[in-house]
Structure formats: structure tokens, C-alpha cells
Amino acid sequence: MWALVDQGANPIVQLAITPFLLRTLGKDDFGIWILGITIISMSQLVSCGAGVATTKHVSADLGIEEKSEAIAATRAALTIAMLGGITVALFTWSFAPAIVAAFFSNMGKPGHIIPVVAVCGLAAAIQELDAVYTGAMRGAERFDLCAKVEVPARMVMGAVTVVLAWRLGSVQSLFVALTLMMTIKASLKARQVARMFENASCYLPSMERSSLKRVFRFGVWQWLQSTGTVLFSATDQLLIGSLLGAASLARYSVCLQIAQYVHMLPSVMMQVIFPRVSALGPDLDPRQGNKILRSATIVSMSISLMVGLPIILFASPILRLWIGADFATDNHWLLIILVLVHIALAFNIGAYFVLLGSGRAAQSAGIVLAAGAAQSGFAILAAPFGILVVACNRFLYALLTAFLYRAARFKTRG
């Protein structure tokens, strides 16, 4: 439940402020807001999987009561995240005009978009530092500590965003404020981790070679897997913004915000499997591992159906109450398709966390990366045919990642 509160805070806040931002900023500027949020969501590519690697190693180290090794892994992950973040922040700041000219000329005036892209690189870098400290707390199975920072911080960030949108009406100022608030949130999490480990060195990166190699060895596979995940979650939005414009991106993202709950809720609740399986390590009996896999898959699908079916049945009334009657008329089928995609995707949740927890990140990465690449390739072909075709294209990713379940099964004798 703490995990649900922790990771559910931001989507709920975004869901709450979306109607206000859409009315205040207008469709075009709201589309630019979504573009920036999408760029920040690709932050997993910045740090070579350092956040997830932190969860893996902290949970394994604490499982054998090696607290010093857990601290060393956290500090090494912080180094990797900082180096990757600085590189990406400098790149986006320097080449934002070229990026906008090449990919987002249909989104609106370049002068409005360039500052957003430039700032979002820095925001993505800060988010990955946050992810390292979050990964340390999750690895220690202290989801409560994480939530006690995340929830109030996200509520304040949402309130500040609303006030700035109302008073200034500038999407560029929203991202500057968001980056500053993300920095404060990451600092608060760093303080929590230092208290949890009772060691102030957690604030500082480390250049210890053995720890860096250890984190990188697991993180590189997670980075490849994250690439596949980002290709699934961001490619279609970037293509819609690039080819169809900001107004179309606004429509798509509004429906996606609702549909993502169908997958997010079971995913957040099942993530506790990852550190637990990792902590058990070689002591985990293969039959017990398969039982965990089956149970997690059944629970994930059940929760997904419980959330998704009512949204499908009441798609039009939900959009009418949330956004407006005209929007509901034009987009209720888009919402239904996206919900069905995320129901299908929920089948893979248990397998994903079991593979990570049991140290089989390479197998998971291969499947997810291949699925993401295939989905992105077809998305490029589908984009000219409109939003509904792009949404249907997401089924390909859900189908291909179903192979995660077979890969996650433990081999048993007899």
C-alpha cells in the first residue's frame, strides 16, 4: 500500500490538474507541456539503469546483512547517474534549437518550444538522482519512507503548477519551477536515505571501481530494457507531436492519462516482489519462485480488469465529466483502445519483477528491447493514418512482451 501511495501520487496529481491546464494554457501550449513531460519521462535512458540497479544491489546486500556494500552500491549508482545526467543536460541545452527544428517544427513556434526542451534535459538528470535514492529505499523495502517524501512533494508541485499557470500562463515558466521543485524533492530523499543507513556519506558519489562495475554490470541490461520501455511509452507521443501537432498530442495524452491506471495500479502493487525475490537470492526454491510468478500474474490481471472494464463501459461519461462533451464525443474510442492495450500489458507485470529480482535482467532486456523496437517501427508507419491507428499499434508491444512470462519461469527438476 505504501508503494501504491508513493507511485500513485504523481499520476493522480497530473490527472487532477489536467482540465485546468488544458483550459488555461490552451490545446497548443498544453501539447508543449505534454511534450516536456514526455521528455522527462525518458530519464531512464540518462543513467544506465542506476536507479533499478540500486534496488537490486541494496536488497541483495541487506539480505545477507552487508550494509556497507549496500551503501557503496548507492554511492556508485549516484556517480553513474550524475555523469549521465550532466552529459544529457549539456547536450539538450546546447542542441535544443536543432532538436526542435528537426523533430518538433509542427508543434508551434520554435521560440516557445526550445526553452522547454533545454530545461527538460536538466530535469531528466535530476529525476535520475531522485531515482537512485528511491531505489535505495525500495531495496531496503522501506516504501513508507519514499512515500512520505513523494506524496507531499507532488501535492505541492501540483499546486505550484496550477498557480503559475493561472498567474503567468507561460509553459516555459512551469518547467523552470518544476525543475527547481524536483531538485528539492531529490534532496529530501537523499536525507531520508542517509538517515535510513545512518551514514552521511550517502549524499556523496563514489569512484570506487568495484562498486561502479557492480552497478554498471546490472544497470546496463536495465538500460537496454528501459530503452524498450521508453520506445513503447514515448515514441507514439513524440511521433504524434512531431507529425500531427500539439493539439493532437493533447488529445492523445489526456486519454492516455486515464488508461495508464489500468497498468499502473497492479504494477505498483506488485513491485514489492522485486526486492523480496532479490533478498532471498539462491535460497529461493524454484517451485516457490514459480508460485510467486503465477500469483503475481493472476493478481495483476485481476486488478487490471477491475479497473479497466468500468472505464471501457463508461468511457464517454468519464471524458464528458472530466474534460467536456465535445472532447468525449471525439475521443471515447481512443480511450477504450488504450485501456484494452494496458489490460493486455498487465499480463507481463509479475514476470518483469521476478526476472529483475532473480538477476535475469539480460533476458528481460532482450525481450523488452525487441518489443519496443518493433512497436516503434510500426508506429512510424501508423502515424500518418491517425491517432486511433497509433493507439492500436501498442498491442504489438503487449503481445511481444508476453514472452517475459515464459522467460521468468524457474527450472525445476522432474
JOQUIJO-V483558 format. One record per residue. N is the residue number from 0. RES is the residue in three letters. OMEGA is omega as a letter, one per 40 degrees, with the letter a starting at -180 (* if undefined). NEAR is the number of other C-alpha atoms within 8 Angstrom. D_LAST is the distance of its C-alpha to the last C-alpha in whole Angstrom. Layout:
# JOQUIJO-V483558
n: <N	N>
res: <RES	RES>
omega: <OMEGA	OMEGA>
near: <NEAR	NEAR>
d_last: <D_LAST	D_LAST>
This chain:
# JOQUIJO-V483558
n: <0	1	2	3	4	5	6	7	8	9	10	11	12	13	14	15	16	17	18	19	20	21	22	23	24	25	26	27	28	29	30	31	32	33	34	35	36	37	38	39	40	41	42	43	44	45	46	47	48	49	50	51	52	53	54	55	56	57	58	59	60	61	62	63	64	65	66	67	68	69	70	71	72	73	74	75	76	77	78	79	80	81	82	83	84	85	86	87	88	89	90	91	92	93	94	95	96	97	98	99	100	101	102	103	104	105	106	107	108	109	110	111	112	113	114	115	116	117	118	119	120	121	122	123	124	125	126	127	128	129	130	131	132	133	134	135	136	137	138	139	140	141	142	143	144	145	146	147	148	149	150	151	152	153	154	155	156	157	158	159	160	161	162	163	164	165	166	167	168	169	170	171	172	173	174	175	176	177	178	179	180	181	182	183	184	185	186	187	188	189	190	191	192	193	194	195	196	197	198	199	200	201	202	203	204	205	206	207	208	209	210	211	212	213	214	215	216	217	218	219	220	221	222	223	224	225	226	227	228	229	230	231	232	233	234	235	236	237	238	239	240	241	242	243	244	245	246	247	248	249	250	251	252	253	254	255	256	257	258	259	260	261	262	263	264	265	266	267	268	269	270	271	272	273	274	275	276	277	278	279	280	281	282	283	284	285	286	287	288	289	290	291	292	293	294	295	296	297	298	299	300	301	302	303	304	305	306	307	308	309	310	311	312	313	314	315	316	317	318	319	320	321	322	323	324	325	326	327	328	329	330	331	332	333	334	335	336	337	338	339	340	341	342	343	344	345	346	347	348	349	350	351	352	353	354	355	356	357	358	359	360	361	362	363	364	365	366	367	368	369	370	371	372	373	374	375	376	377	378	379	380	381	382	383	384	385	386	387	388	389	390	391	392	393	394	395	396	397	398	399	400	401	402	403	404	405	406	407	408	409	410	411	412	413>
res: <MET	TRP	ALA	LEU	VAL	ASP	GLN	GLY	ALA	ASN	PRO	ILE	VAL	GLN	LEU	ALA	ILE	THR	PRO	PHE	LEU	LEU	ARG	THR	LEU	GLY	LYS	ASP	ASP	PHE	GLY	ILE	TRP	ILE	LEU	GLY	ILE	THR	ILE	ILE	SER	MET	SER	GLN	LEU	VAL	SER	CYS	GLY	ALA	GLY	VAL	ALA	THR	THR	LYS	HIS	VAL	SER	ALA	ASP	LEU	GLY	ILE	GLU	GLU	LYS	SER	GLU	ALA	ILE	ALA	ALA	THR	ARG	ALA	ALA	LEU	THR	ILE	ALA	MET	LEU	GLY	GLY	ILE	THR	VAL	ALA	LEU	PHE	THR	TRP	SER	PHE	ALA	PRO	ALA	ILE	VAL	ALA	ALA	PHE	PHE	SER	ASN	MET	GLY	LYS	PRO	GLY	HIS	ILE	ILE	PRO	VAL	VAL	ALA	VAL	CYS	GLY	LEU	ALA	ALA	ALA	ILE	GLN	GLU	LEU	ASP	ALA	VAL	TYR	THR	GLY	ALA	MET	ARG	GLY	ALA	GLU	ARG	PHE	ASP	LEU	CYS	ALA	LYS	VAL	GLU	VAL	PRO	ALA	ARG	MET	VAL	MET	GLY	ALA	VAL	THR	VAL	VAL	LEU	ALA	TRP	ARG	LEU	GLY	SER	VAL	GLN	SER	LEU	PHE	VAL	ALA	LEU	THR	LEU	MET	MET	THR	ILE	LYS	ALA	SER	LEU	LYS	ALA	ARG	GLN	VAL	ALA	ARG	MET	PHE	GLU	ASN	ALA	SER	CYS	TYR	LEU	PRO	SER	MET	GLU	ARG	SER	SER	LEU	LYS	ARG	VAL	PHE	ARG	PHE	GLY	VAL	TRP	GLN	TRP	LEU	GLN	SER	THR	GLY	THR	VAL	LEU	PHE	SER	ALA	THR	ASP	GLN	LEU	LEU	ILE	GLY	SER	LEU	LEU	GLY	ALA	ALA	SER	LEU	ALA	ARG	TYR	SER	VAL	CYS	LEU	GLN	ILE	ALA	GLN	TYR	VAL	HIS	MET	LEU	PRO	SER	VAL	MET	MET	GLN	VAL	ILE	PHE	PRO	ARG	VAL	SER	ALA	LEU	GLY	PRO	ASP	LEU	ASP	PRO	ARG	GLN	GLY	ASN	LYS	ILE	LEU	ARG	SER	ALA	THR	ILE	VAL	SER	MET	SER	ILE	SER	LEU	MET	VAL	GLY	LEU	PRO	ILE	ILE	LEU	PHE	ALA	SER	PRO	ILE	LEU	ARG	LEU	TRP	ILE	GLY	ALA	ASP	PHE	ALA	THR	ASP	ASN	HIS	TRP	LEU	LEU	ILE	ILE	LEU	VAL	LEU	VAL	HIS	ILE	ALA	LEU	ALA	PHE	ASN	ILE	GLY	ALA	TYR	PHE	VAL	LEU	LEU	GLY	SER	GLY	ARG	ALA	ALA	GLN	SER	ALA	GLY	ILE	VAL	LEU	ALA	ALA	GLY	ALA	ALA	GLN	SER	GLY	PHE	ALA	ILE	LEU	ALA	ALA	PRO	PHE	GLY	ILE	LEU	VAL	VAL	ALA	CYS	ASN	ARG	PHE	LEU	TYR	ALA	LEU	LEU	THR	ALA	PHE	LEU	TYR	ARG	ALA	ALA	ARG	PHE	LYS	THR	ARG	GLY>
omega: <i	i	i	i	a	a	i	a	a	i	i	i	i	i	a	a	a	i	i	i	a	i	a	a	a	a	a	i	i	i	i	i	i	i	i	i	i	i	i	a	i	a	i	i	a	a	i	i	a	a	i	i	i	i	a	a	i	a	i	a	i	i	i	i	i	a	a	i	i	i	i	i	i	a	i	i	i	i	a	i	a	a	i	a	i	a	a	i	i	a	a	i	a	a	i	i	a	i	a	a	a	a	a	a	i	a	a	a	i	a	i	a	a	i	i	a	a	a	a	i	i	i	i	i	i	i	i	i	i	a	i	i	i	i	i	i	i	i	i	a	i	i	i	i	i	a	a	i	a	a	i	i	a	i	i	i	i	a	i	i	i	a	a	i	a	a	a	a	a	a	i	i	i	a	i	i	i	i	i	a	i	i	i	a	i	i	i	i	i	i	i	a	i	i	a	i	a	a	a	a	i	i	a	i	a	i	i	a	a	i	i	i	a	i	a	a	i	a	a	i	i	i	i	i	i	i	i	i	i	i	i	a	a	a	a	i	i	i	i	i	a	a	a	i	a	a	i	i	i	i	a	a	i	i	a	i	i	a	a	i	a	i	a	a	i	a	a	a	a	a	i	i	a	a	a	i	i	a	i	i	a	i	a	i	a	i	i	i	i	i	i	a	a	a	a	i	i	a	a	a	a	i	a	i	i	i	a	a	i	i	i	a	a	a	a	i	i	a	i	i	a	a	a	a	a	i	i	i	a	a	a	i	i	i	a	a	a	i	i	i	a	i	i	a	a	i	a	a	a	a	a	a	i	i	i	a	a	i	a	a	a	i	i	a	a	a	a	i	i	i	i	i	i	i	i	i	i	i	i	i	a	a	a	a	i	a	a	i	i	i	i	a	i	i	a	i	i	a	a	i	i	i	i	a	i	a	a	a	i	i	i	i	i	*>
near: <5	8	13	10	10	14	11	11	12	9	9	8	11	9	10	7	10	9	10	8	12	10	8	9	13	9	11	12	10	15	15	13	9	11	11	12	9	11	13	12	9	11	12	12	10	13	16	14	15	17	16	12	15	16	15	14	12	16	17	14	13	12	9	7	6	9	9	6	9	13	11	10	15	14	14	15	16	14	11	12	16	11	9	12	16	10	8	12	15	10	10	13	11	8	9	13	9	7	9	13	9	7	7	11	11	10	13	11	7	10	6	9	12	11	10	13	14	14	14	16	17	14	12	16	17	13	12	16	13	13	11	16	14	11	13	14	14	13	15	11	10	9	11	9	9	13	13	9	11	12	12	8	9	11	10	8	10	11	8	8	11	11	8	12	14	8	6	7	9	9	13	9	9	11	12	9	9	11	13	8	9	11	9	8	12	13	9	9	13	12	9	9	12	13	9	7	8	6	8	7	7	12	9	7	10	9	7	7	6	6	10	13	8	9	15	11	8	11	13	10	12	15	13	11	13	13	12	15	11	11	12	13	8	12	11	13	13	10	12	13	16	12	9	11	12	16	11	12	14	13	9	11	10	9	12	10	10	10	13	10	9	17	13	9	12	15	11	12	10	12	10	10	10	12	17	11	12	14	12	10	9	5	5	9	7	9	8	8	11	10	8	8	13	9	8	11	14	8	9	15	12	8	11	15	10	8	10	13	8	8	11	10	6	8	13	9	8	10	13	12	8	7	9	9	9	7	10	15	8	7	10	11	9	12	14	11	11	13	14	9	12	14	14	10	13	15	11	12	14	14	13	12	12	13	14	13	14	9	7	9	11	8	9	14	14	10	12	13	14	9	13	15	10	10	14	12	8	9	13	9	7	11	14	7	7	8	11	9	10	13	12	10	12	11	10	10	13	12	9	10	12	11	8	12	11	7	10	11	9	8	5	6	3	2>
d_last: <38	39	37	38	42	42	41	42	46	46	45	47	50	50	50	53	55	55	57	60	59	59	63	64	63	63	60	61	61	58	56	57	56	52	52	53	50	48	49	48	44	44	44	40	41	44	42	39	37	38	38	34	34	36	33	30	32	34	31	29	32	33	30	30	34	35	38	40	37	37	41	41	38	40	43	42	41	44	46	43	44	48	48	46	49	52	51	50	53	56	55	55	58	60	58	58	61	60	56	58	60	57	55	57	60	60	59	63	65	64	66	64	60	61	61	58	56	58	57	53	52	53	52	48	49	49	47	44	46	45	42	41	42	41	37	38	39	36	34	35	34	38	38	41	43	43	44	47	48	47	48	52	52	51	53	56	55	55	58	60	59	60	64	64	63	66	68	68	66	65	61	62	63	60	57	60	59	56	55	57	55	52	53	54	51	49	52	51	47	48	50	47	45	47	48	44	43	47	48	50	49	47	49	50	48	46	47	44	43	39	39	40	37	35	36	36	33	31	34	35	31	32	36	34	32	35	37	35	35	39	39	38	40	43	44	45	47	49	49	51	53	54	55	56	57	57	58	55	53	54	53	50	49	50	48	45	46	45	42	40	40	37	35	37	36	32	32	34	33	29	30	30	26	27	29	26	23	25	26	23	22	19	19	18	14	12	11	15	16	14	16	19	19	19	22	24	24	25	27	29	29	31	33	34	35	37	39	39	40	43	44	44	46	48	48	52	53	51	53	56	56	55	57	59	60	60	57	55	57	56	52	50	48	47	46	44	42	42	40	38	37	36	34	32	31	30	27	26	27	24	22	25	25	22	22	25	24	21	24	22	26	26	24	25	29	28	27	30	33	32	32	35	37	36	38	41	42	42	44	46	47	47	49	52	51	51	50	48	46	45	43	41	40	38	36	35	33	32	30	29	28	25	23	23	20	18	18	18	14	12	9	6	4	0>
